Amino acid sequence: MQSLQIVFGVLLAAVTVMAFFTEKQHEVAKSLADACHAELGGALPEEFAKKMRQGDPSLDSEVAKCTIQCIFAKVGFTDDTGATNRTVLVAKLSKGNPTEKVERFADLCDKNDVGQTKCDKAFGLYQCYHKNKSIFD
């Protein structure tokens, strides 16, 4: 996938423990975050990648949420409406995690894409990941 690192990912920066995203995926996510920020513009919070990786709830500005949505869309975790694409989510996350853990995560999070906008929906998926990432420990 060269996933995202995505997300959540975007999760971005280097990982000291193996959970959810590999170091390579974090590198990819960082480059995706940079590309999305260049596309969308606006002022991202300082240390956005680090905060995203840590699940910082302060990333709730419109610019931050839309950057998260852009990253997720580029890797296929969400569609152009911000809705979670469970099939892609499971396929890509299974490349470094046990499938049963990925399925459990998807069961919990693939319906958390609620909100008025696609950015709100992607942010819901981001929040669900951080709330439930212990599944991957």
C-alpha positions in Angstrom: 0.0 0.0 0.0 2.6 2.2 1.0 -0.1 3.0 3.2 -0.5 5.6 4.9 1.1 5.3 7.5 -1.3 6.9 7.1 -3.5 7.4 9.2 -3.9 7.4 10.9 -0.8 6.9 10.5 -0.1 9.9 10.0 0.4 8.2 11.9 3.7 9.2 10.8 6.8 9.5 12.5 8.9 6.7 13.7 7.4 3.9 15.7 9.3 2.6 18.7 7.0 -0.4 19.2 5.6 -2.6 16.5 1.9 -1.8 16.5 -0.4 -1.1 13.6 2.1 0.7 11.3 5.6 -0.2 10.3 8.4 2.3 10.2 8.2 2.3 6.4 4.4 3.0 6.6 5.2 5.9 8.9 7.6 7.4 6.4 5.0 7.0 3.6 2.4 8.6 5.8 4.7 11.6 6.5 5.2 12.1 2.7 1.4 11.8 2.2 0.8 14.3 5.0 3.2 16.8 3.3 1.5 16.2 -0.1 -2.0 16.7 1.4 -0.9 19.9 3.2 0.6 21.3 0.0 -2.7 20.5 -1.8 -5.0 21.9 0.9 -2.9 24.7 2.4 -3.8 26.3 5.7 -2.0 26.3 9.0 -1.4 22.9 10.4 -0.7 22.6 14.1 3.0 22.5 15.0 4.4 19.0 15.0 1.3 17.7 13.2 2.8 14.3 12.4 3.9 13.6 15.9 0.6 14.7 17.3 -1.2 12.6 14.8 0.8 9.5 15.7 0.1 10.1 19.4 -3.7 10.6 18.8 -3.7 14.1 20.0 -7.4 15.2 20.2 -6.4 18.8 19.6 -6.1 18.0 15.8 -9.7 18.9 15.5 -9.2 22.1 13.4 -10.7 21.9 9.9 -7.3 22.0 8.3 -6.0 19.1 10.4 -9.2 17.0 9.9 -9.1 17.6 6.2 -5.4 16.7 6.0 -6.2 13.5 7.8 -9.0 12.9 5.3 -6.8 13.5 2.4 -4.2 11.0 3.7 -6.8 8.4 4.3 -8.4 8.9 0.9 -5.0 8.7 -0.9 -4.4 5.2 0.7 -8.0 4.1 0.2 -9.0 3.9 3.8 -11.9 6.3 3.0 -13.7 7.2 -0.2 -14.3 10.6 -1.6 -17.2 11.2 0.8 -15.1 10.3 3.9 -16.8 6.9 4.5 -14.5 4.1 5.6 -13.7 1.6 2.9 -13.6 -1.6 5.1 -12.3 -3.8 2.4 -9.2 -1.7 1.7 -8.7 -1.0 5.4 -8.6 -4.7 6.2 -6.4 -5.6 3.2 -3.8 -3.0 3.8 -3.6 -3.3 7.6 -3.3 -7.1 7.3 0.1 -6.6 5.6 1.7 -6.2 9.0 -0.8 -7.3 11.5 -2.6 -10.5 12.3 -5.8 -10.7 10.3 -8.0 -11.4 13.4 -6.7 -8.2 15.0 -7.4 -6.2 11.9 -10.9 -7.6 11.6 -11.6 -6.8 15.2 -10.3 -3.3 14.6 -12.5 -2.9 11.5 -15.5 -4.2 13.4 -15.1 -1.4 15.9 -14.1 1.4 13.6 -15.5 1.0 10.2 -18.8 2.7 11.3 -17.2 5.6 13.2 -17.1 7.7 10.1 -19.9 10.0 11.3 -20.1 13.7 10.8 -21.3 16.4 8.5 -18.3 16.5 6.2 -15.9 14.1 4.8 -13.2 15.6 7.0 -15.4 15.0 10.1 -15.9 11.4 9.0 -12.2 10.7 8.5 -11.5 12.3 11.9 -13.9 9.9 13.5 -12.0 7.0 12.0 -8.7 8.5 13.3 -10.2 8.9 16.8 -11.5 5.3 16.8 -8.0 4.0 15.8 -6.4 5.8 18.7 -9.1 4.7 21.1 -8.7 1.0 20.0 -5.0 0.7 18.9 -4.2 -1.5 21.9 -5.8 -4.3 19.7 -2.5 -4.3 17.8 -0.2 -4.6 20.9 
